Amino acid sequence: MKTFDGVEKQIIKEIVFSEDHKSFINLFHSMKNLQGVRIRIDKASRKASFLFQTATREPSDNELQWAIERRKQITPLLLRYLMLFKYLDKEELAIFFNPTADLEDPVIFGMGAENMDYVTSSIDDQYIVDQLIQYVSKQILPSPSLRQLVNNDFLSDEEIRFRSMRKIQWVTVTVAILIGLAGICLNILGIYQQRNSIDYRPVLKEITTSLDRIDVDMHKSALEVNRPAASKGTKK
């Protein structure tokens, strides 16, 4: 199972907890990634470009520099979204579907004002362009497995079992140490009791017996964690 970073977890939570089906476009919008920017995708020519909003038809040096910096920020973020979509698709953690016939071409989306001038910058990475064409119009339906993964705080079932076993092992070691210390105390107090009328050994024996019982219970729990679930009969 892939280890998701903070941005990917946020995207997946948006997919899982949204009341409506999410798409690449509204997910990218919801993260406020395209302020002052639109993206144009020409499916027929398999080309794409950024449209950076400017105040005038002839952009200033500051606006050009801003466009360059925004391009550096958005391009790798686009790739992260698209690679996550591809992974969820490949692993069948989400269903991607076209809700209606996909006739719109070119596709233009973003948060730049349509009535404002802009400077165009092409997206030269053809892999990004191809993946945009693949996913830009699709909506996403999370699978039960993806919902369960989020509910488990992005831990797989194997990781949960491993952590449970490790916890049991640490408790077992701690109990064994306490049993050993109790045995030492029994020996010491046995010698001390020879000089005193009070016998503490029955009490310490009871403590040792209780610790042994805890140790046995912990091992039973370990067996329950590793026991495979009974298979269900196949319905005809």
N, C-alpha and C positions, 0 to 999 in steps of 0.2 A: 504494500500500500504506500502510495506517495505521501511524503510529509508536506503538509500545506503550510505556507508562511502566512503572516498576518493579513496581507492584502487578499490572498486567495481565500482565507477563511471568511473574510468579510463579504466577498463576492458570493461564496456558497451560501452563507446565511441569508443574503438577499434573495437568492434563488429559492431557498427552502421556506422561509417565513413570509414571503410575499403572498398576498391574497390573490393576485393575478399572475398569470404566466409571464415570466420575465423574458426579455430578448436581449441580444447584445447591445442594441441601441439604448434601451431604457436603463440597462445596468450601467453602461458607460456614462449616461447622463446623471444617474443618481449619485455617482461619485464626484460630480462636479469637475470632470476631467476636461471639458471642452468649452470653458468660458472664453468667449471671443473667438472661437474656432469652429469651423464646420469641416466635415470630411465628405468628399465626393467620390463615389465609386461608379465607374463605367464598366458594367458587366460585359457588354459586347466587345469592347476593346481590351478588357482585362487590365485596366489602369485605375489608379486612385491618386488623390491629391488632397492636401490640406488647403483650406481657405481661411487665411488669417485676416481678421477684421482690421480695417484701418480707417482713419478719420477722413482721408482724402484719397483721390485716385492715385496720386503720386505719394507713396509712403515715405515718411521721414526716416532718418537714420535710426532713431530710437525705435520706431515701429518695426523696421527690418531686423534690428537686433533682438527685439522682443519675439518676433516670429521665429528666429533661429533658435532661441532658447526654448520656446514652446515646442518646437519640433523635436528637440533633444529630449524633452520630458515625455511627450506623448507617444513617440515611436516605440520605445521599449515597453511602455505601459500597454499599448495596443497588443504587442506580442505576448505579454503575460496573460491578458484576457483570452486571447485566441488559443494559446497553448493549454490553458486551463479548460476551455471549452472542448478542445480536441481530446484531452485526457478523460473528461467526464463522459464524452461520447464513446470513446474507445472502450472504457471500462464499464459501460452501460450503467453509470451512476446517474445519468439524466437522459431524458428523451428530447431530441431536437426535431421540430416539425415546422412546416410552413402552414400557417393558419388559412391562408387564401392563395389563389394563383399569384405567382410572383411575376408581375408584369412591369413593375417600375424600374426604369433604367434611363438615366443614372439614378442612383440612390444618394441623397444628400441629407445628412443629419448633423446635429451639433448645437451649440449655444451661441453661435455668432449671429448678429442681426442680418436678416436677409436684405434689408434696404440700405445696408452700409457697403462701402467699397471694401475690397479685400485684395490681398496679395496671395498668389497661388504658389504652392511648393509641392512638387510631385513626391509620391511615396515610391522610392526606387527599389525597395526590397520586394521582389515579385512573390516571395513566399507569403509575406504579410498580406499583399494584395489578394492572392488566391484564397487565403484563409478568411479574409473579410468577405469575399464573394460567397464563400461557403456558408458562413454563419450570420451574416448581417441581417437577413430577413427572417431568420428562424426564431421561434419561441422555445422556451425551455421548461420542461416538466421534471421536477426532481423525482428520483426513484425512492422506494422505501428504504433501500440500503443507504442512500445519501442522507435521508432524514435520520436514520439510526446513527450514522456516523456523527452527525452534528449533535444529536442527543448524548452521545458518548464523549463529547468534547474532542472530537476528531481522533479518537483512539479506536483502533481496530479491535475485533474480538480477541485476536491473538495477543495484542498488547495488553488488553485488560486481564487476560488469563495470566500472562507473564508477571504483571505487577501484583496480582493476587498471590501467586506462588512465591514471589520474592518477599512479600509481606509475611506470609506464613513461615517462610524459612527464617526470617529475622526473629519472629516471635518464638519459634522452636529453639533457636540458639539461646535466646534470653532465658527461656524456661529451663533449658539444660544448665545454664550457668547458675541460676537460682537454686536448682536442685543440688548442684555440686556444693554451693555455699551452705545450703541447709545441712548437707551431710557433714561438712567440716564442723559446723556449729554443734551437731549432735556429738561428734567425737570430743570436741572441747568441753562441752557441758557434761559429757559422761565422766570425764576426769574430774570436773569441778563438783559434780554431784556426789562423788565419793567423800568430799569434805563438807557437804551440806545436806540437810535433810530434804530439801525441795527437789523433786524430780521433774525437769523440763523436757525430758526426752519424749514422753507421749505427745506433747504439744507440737514439737518439732517434727515428729513422725507424721502427724496429721497434716502439717504444712507440706511435707515432702510428698505425701500421697496425693494431696490436692494439686500440686504442681505436675506430678506424673499424669494425673487425669487431664489437666489442661493440654499437656503435650500430646496425649492420645487423641483428644478432640481436634487439635490443630491438624494432625495427620489425616484424620477422617475428612476434614474440610478440604485438604489438598487433593484427596482422592475424588471428592465431589467436583472440584474445579476441573480436573482432567478427564472426568468420565464423559464420553461422547453421548450426545442426546440420542434418545431412541428414535429410530427412523419410523416415519408414519407410513401406513399402508397406502398403496396407490389406488386412487379412485378409478373405478371403471365407468 
